[in-house]
């Protein structure tokens, strides 16, 4: 059995042995081989679960290598996120922006547009909602809250269009432009909270003055859970109904499935990209509004612990399915809260980011690996 | 030195990490693999460099450790994209998220600790007498000289050697390359791993030369700018050098405008590189509407050959 180790040894012209179109069979090194199985279309339902478990195992190795017992760390995260009614409401509070941003990412991905700019859209949404409180401080609640919602959705939508317009008219890859706009949006937020909007009575704290009760979202019951959860749930239902039952949703699915076919069917793809990116950004902007008006009650430095990036994984883990989005955003809300809770035993909350990245890895690896079948070589 | 000369020197110094990362990316993409994990690999390179240097005090060991870590990350990306045929974009995103999280986790204890020394400079004193050249080239650090060499070497390799021809064939038309007897999958692995090693080195350069202490997320999107630079440079090493220094100049320009006591808040000056990236891409898109971009033709496509292995 001869194996070529060097490419230089191969002449550029077809070698004599291959000239006749007959190529000598290379003996397989293994008796088994992986093949793409044409019969499996969708990845099985268990890959998201398996990928979460695999990611926890691998990150556990890193945690163990760092001198901590991974079981202790995971138990701490689990009990911090889901073990008490306080932890559970905190998890739900974190799930709200994740669900809204995740919906935004999901709807863009429905037409194969990669919006990784939810973080920036979230930031400008939060800024726009805060602008209402700064410039119209004395309005009653029934006017303030709707205006905050409108401002944040429009601001996030415009941020989305800043990505959609270069993509449709100038062939600019939306991955790069949406990511660059994240940095621009976050710098804008930093400028405002460190500069003109900084609370003069805030002892140099980088944040705006606290919102009044009329500028805050009502809380549900006696908890920290706010009205934003209703917005998020309405948004999921609208997403599910639109995609499944409307003509527009059908067109989106068609574009996502086969852009050329959709184009030939007379669907205006450019217009769809513009609309979808505006909606996508608007949802992330709304998430920014619910966070400042529902949780923080002020705009401050570092308002998002990376919701926009986590939303990408939420959307992927959910496979863009509405129910999956609900489950995934709840789980990842728990992951963020669990990340905070390990700080009490002296670990950085970046553990949760590391687990998130690993989950995404195993998810795509699992989805692809599930399409392969082990075959006995002939 | 006058303002322009200072700007050129600063542009080279802050453009070097961008240049090395872009060259690594070009190597990846010439072989047909999209590499969006740049930001994550750079962060891992920087944190590895910081930890190894603080513990060993040896630049050689530091560079070796950075190579080892980024080679592993590159291997993971190659396994996902070449063997599992996963979507290059998601795999790269996962790499970036994982790298950002892991680097923040393992870098937490040393965060903010200043390095005892930065990378040594090559003082070519015999150049000092020559007015402009002496000012620019007289006191550059070793990695900058390495990056000059790398540009020339990569240009020669890609365009003048048969290995380079094979590399281009793998990226443009893997089926033909396969018929020629080139082991497409093996070489894609190799180029992704080497490319990732360069990207990791870029992160180390950022830490060892430009800002000698580890901070969470210290690359601040430079990895993504490097991804855009590949497009500006049209997959060509020499153009990459020009584009990287242009962005290096933008990077330092904001800082320099601030030093002159300008009224513009620094936050807006920091936005410049990001906004310029989008504007340049738009300009290129508008100008090259009906022209090929220079991108490898099979970029992002998995190569599947019937009955291989």
HADDOCK unambig.tbl for C-alpha pairs under 7 A between the chains (distance, minus, plus):
assign (segid A and resid 7 and name CA) (segid B and resid 182 and name CA) 6.15 0.50 0.50
assign (segid A and resid 10 and name CA) (segid B and resid 181 and name CA) 6.54 0.50 0.50
assign (segid A and resid 12 and name CA) (segid B and resid 180 and name CA) 6.45 0.50 0.50
assign (segid A and resid 14 and name CA) (segid B and resid 180 and name CA) 6.16 0.50 0.50
assign (segid A and resid 28 and name CA) (segid B and resid 309 and name CA) 5.43 0.50 0.50
assign (segid A and resid 33 and name CA) (segid B and resid 309 and name CA) 6.78 0.50 0.50
assign (segid A and resid 166 and name CA) (segid B and resid 282 and name CA) 6.11 0.50 0.50
assign (segid A and resid 170 and name CA) (segid B and resid 282 and name CA) 5.21 0.50 0.50
assign (segid A and resid 170 and name CA) (segid B and resid 285 and name CA) 4.60 0.50 0.50
assign (segid A and resid 170 and name CA) (segid B and resid 286 and name CA) 5.34 0.50 0.50
assign (segid A and resid 171 and name CA) (segid B and resid 285 and name CA) 5.31 0.50 0.50
assign (segid A and resid 172 and name CA) (segid B and resid 281 and name CA) 5.91 0.50 0.50
assign (segid A and resid 172 and name CA) (segid B and resid 282 and name CA) 5.99 0.50 0.50
assign (segid A and resid 172 and name CA) (segid B and resid 285 and name CA) 6.42 0.50 0.50
assign (segid A and resid 176 and name CA) (segid B and resid 224 and name CA) 6.73 0.50 0.50
assign (segid A and resid 176 and name CA) (segid B and resid 228 and name CA) 6.78 0.50 0.50
assign (segid A and resid 177 and name CA) (segid B and resid 278 and name CA) 5.71 0.50 0.50
assign (segid A and resid 180 and name CA) (segid B and resid 274 and name CA) 5.15 0.50 0.50
assign (segid A and resid 184 and name CA) (segid B and resid 271 and name CA) 5.52 0.50 0.50
assign (segid A and resid 184 and name CA) (segid B and resid 274 and name CA) 6.91 0.50 0.50
assign (segid A and resid 187 and name CA) (segid B and resid 267 and name CA) 5.72 0.50 0.50
assign (segid A and resid 188 and name CA) (segid B and resid 267 and name CA) 6.97 0.50 0.50
assign (segid A and resid 191 and name CA) (segid B and resid 267 and name CA) 5.71 0.50 0.50
assign (segid A and resid 348 and name CA) (segid B and resid 105 and name CA) 6.12 0.50 0.50
assign (segid A and resid 348 and name CA) (segid B and resid 108 and name CA) 6.81 0.50 0.50
assign (segid A and resid 350 and name CA) (segid B and resid 101 and name CA) 5.42 0.50 0.50
assign (segid A and resid 350 and name CA) (segid B and resid 104 and name CA) 5.84 0.50 0.50
assign (segid A and resid 350 and name CA) (segid B and resid 105 and name CA) 5.24 0.50 0.50
assign (segid A and resid 351 and name CA) (segid B and resid 101 and name CA) 6.71 0.50 0.50
assign (segid A and resid 351 and name CA) (segid B and resid 105 and name CA) 6.05 0.50 0.50
assign (segid A and resid 353 and name CA) (segid B and resid 101 and name CA) 4.58 0.50 0.50
assign (segid A and resid 354 and name CA) (segid B and resid 98 and name CA) 5.10 0.50 0.50
assign (segid A and resid 354 and name CA) (segid B and resid 101 and name CA) 4.09 0.50 0.50
assign (segid A and resid 354 and name CA) (segid B and resid 102 and name CA) 5.09 0.50 0.50
assign (segid A and resid 357 and name CA) (segid B and resid 94 and name CA) 5.19 0.50 0.50
assign (segid A and resid 357 and name CA) (segid B and resid 95 and name CA) 6.88 0.50 0.50
assign (segid A and resid 357 and name CA) (segid B and resid 97 and name CA) 4.78 0.50 0.50
assign (segid A and resid 357 and name CA) (segid B and resid 98 and name CA) 3.95 0.50 0.50
assign (segid A and resid 358 and name CA) (segid B and resid 98 and name CA) 5.89 0.50 0.50
assign (segid A and resid 360 and name CA) (segid B and resid 94 and name CA) 5.57 0.50 0.50
assign (segid A and resid 361 and name CA) (segid B and resid 91 and name CA) 6.54 0.50 0.50
assign (segid A and resid 361 and name CA) (segid B and resid 94 and name CA) 5.54 0.50 0.50
assign (segid A and resid 364 and name CA) (segid B and resid 86 and name CA) 6.53 0.50 0.50
assign (segid A and resid 365 and name CA) (segid B and resid 80 and name CA) 6.39 0.50 0.50
assign (segid A and resid 365 and name CA) (segid B and resid 84 and name CA) 6.85 0.50 0.50
assign (segid A and resid 365 and name CA) (segid B and resid 86 and name CA) 6.84 0.50 0.50
assign (segid A and resid 368 and name CA) (segid B and resid 84 and name CA) 5.90 0.50 0.50
assign (segid A and resid 368 and name CA) (segid B and resid 86 and name CA) 6.04 0.50 0.50
assign (segid A and resid 369 and name CA) (segid B and resid 84 and name CA) 6.39 0.50 0.50
